[in-house]
Amino acid sequence: MMSSKVIHVDGVFLGTAIVCDGLNTLRFYATHESVRVLHNACMPDLLALYAQVRRLFKRNMLTFGFKPA
C-alpha cells in the first residue's frame, strides 16, 4: 500500500502527495484546477512540495480569482 498526505491550503483541498515506491520522492496528484500544472511533479520532501503548491495556489487566486469550491 502506498503512503500519501493530503495537501490543502486555506481549507481548500488541492491534491495529494504520494510516496513513490523505491524512490525517496513524493509525486503530487493535483485535484484543484489552480495547481493542475504541478500534476505528477516529483519533489524530494513534503515541505518543498507543499511550498510549491501553496505558492502557485496563492498566485492563481490573486491572478485569476479562483474561488474555493
C-alpha positions as CSV (number, residue, x, y, z in Angstrom):
1,M,0.0,0.0,0.0
2,M,1.3,3.5,-0.9
3,S,1.6,6.2,1.7
4,S,0.1,9.6,1.0
5,K,-0.5,13.0,2.5
6,V,-3.4,15.4,1.8
7,I,-2.4,18.9,0.8
8,H,-4.8,21.7,1.4
9,V,-4.4,25.5,1.8
10,D,-6.9,27.8,3.5
11,G,-9.3,24.9,3.7
12,V,-9.2,24.1,0.0
13,F,-8.2,20.6,-1.0
14,L,-5.6,20.9,-3.7
15,G,-4.3,17.3,-4.1
16,T,-2.3,14.5,-2.6
17,A,1.4,13.8,-2.1
18,I,2.1,10.2,-2.9
19,V,5.3,8.4,-1.8
20,C,6.9,6.8,-4.8
21,D,8.0,3.2,-4.2
22,G,11.7,2.7,-4.1
23,L,12.4,6.4,-4.5
24,N,12.8,9.0,-1.8
25,T,10.5,11.4,-3.6
26,L,6.9,12.4,-3.4
27,R,4.6,12.7,-6.5
28,F,1.8,15.3,-6.5
29,Y,-1.6,14.3,-7.6
30,A,-3.4,17.6,-8.4
31,T,-7.2,17.8,-7.9
32,H,-7.7,21.6,-8.0
33,E,-7.5,23.4,-11.3
34,S,-5.4,26.2,-9.9
35,V,-2.5,23.8,-9.3
36,R,-3.0,21.4,-12.3
37,V,0.3,22.4,-13.8
38,L,2.1,20.6,-10.9
39,H,0.2,17.3,-11.5
40,N,2.7,14.4,-11.4
41,A,5.5,16.8,-10.2
42,C,8.1,15.0,-8.0
43,M,9.8,16.6,-5.1
44,P,12.3,15.4,-2.5
45,D,10.3,16.1,0.6
46,L,6.8,17.2,1.7
47,L,7.8,20.7,2.8
48,A,9.3,21.5,-0.6
49,L,6.2,20.1,-2.4
50,Y,3.8,21.9,-0.1
51,A,5.6,25.2,-0.5
52,Q,5.5,24.9,-4.3
53,V,1.8,24.0,-4.3
54,R,0.9,26.8,-1.8
55,R,2.8,29.4,-3.8
56,L,1.1,28.5,-7.1
57,F,-2.4,28.4,-5.4
58,K,-2.0,31.8,-3.8
59,R,-0.7,33.3,-7.0
60,N,-3.5,31.9,-9.1
61,M,-6.1,33.0,-6.5
62,L,-4.9,36.6,-6.9
63,T,-4.3,36.5,-10.7
64,F,-7.3,34.5,-11.9
65,G,-9.7,34.8,-9.0
66,F,-10.1,31.1,-8.4
67,K,-12.8,30.7,-5.7
68,P,-12.9,27.8,-3.1
69,A,-15.5,25.2,-4.0
